[in-house]
């Protein structure tokens, strides 16, 4: 009778030991890691106007699917059209001013060539007058010619030298005027580039009067209405890319030791109890949620209670799954990471 009692006692002790080891083993040793702190997310885009103005038309409705580039909202652009016409007129004036200066430069270039040729002719006249004056001077010294002839030759030489000096001064003035015109042309070119930039800016402003979808997705939180005045930067609506959903799951720190990117995940959605979806671990977050808190926790107190932290795990939903069109951002899910 004592032997069965020993056997039962041994079995009970063994069962207790196994139960103790099983229930006290680290959670990370499990090949299935599950959490109910998980939600479907999407990187949706808030759409805002880049300019202020009055809404003339809203082309989309709440929950409507749109494609990237579709027109969502149009604003009154009459003021912008006036600014565009002003910029076009300013550019035309700048171009006309530049053409005028270029014509003046061409004209002065011809005048410089003419003045330079005149100085060359003056050089020839002076050279001839010098030869004549020297020859008559020799003849007067030899009493072959009259003094009056020499005086006339000397006067002629003086006039030629004076004419040459005047023409040289005119040539120098023309060259300086050309330098001035070249400087004016540089200023006109800069003014024309500035006018071109203002014209491009005016065209951009007009293009901003049509608010287009930056991405493809479903419209949500549409707050814009016909006839409303919107300010630049104010959110008009959101676009949610339902084809790019993912799951943000928060696992306890005791669970993540063996979780790695690429591991398979089975996903149950609370709203769809009969459906099971598949995914893969995409990445692990760099810090727990409490690490990002605006006010850091103060644990250096006498009454400390240890709380297991949770770290975010991003899970990619596999594409083209049956029933995935019913998934929406914010739904609660229960992901089960399969660790092999």
Secondary structure, DSSP 8 states (H G I E B T S, - for coil): -HHHHHHHHHHHHHHHHHHHHHHHS-GGG-SEEEES-EEEE---EEEE-SS-EEEEEE---TT-EE-TT-EEEEE--HHHHHHHHHHHHHHHHHHHHHHHHHHHHHHHHHHHHHHHHHHHHHHHHHHHHHHHHHHHHHHHHTTSS-HHHHHHHHHHHHHHHHHHHHHHHHHHHHHHHHHHHHHHHHHHHHHHHHHHHHHHHHHHHHHTTEEE-SS-EEEES----TT-EE-TT-EEEEEE-GGG-EEEEEEETTTGGG--TT-EEEEEETTEEEEEEEEEEEEEEEEEGGGG-SS-----SSS------EEEEEEEE-SS-TTGGG--TT-BEEEEEE--
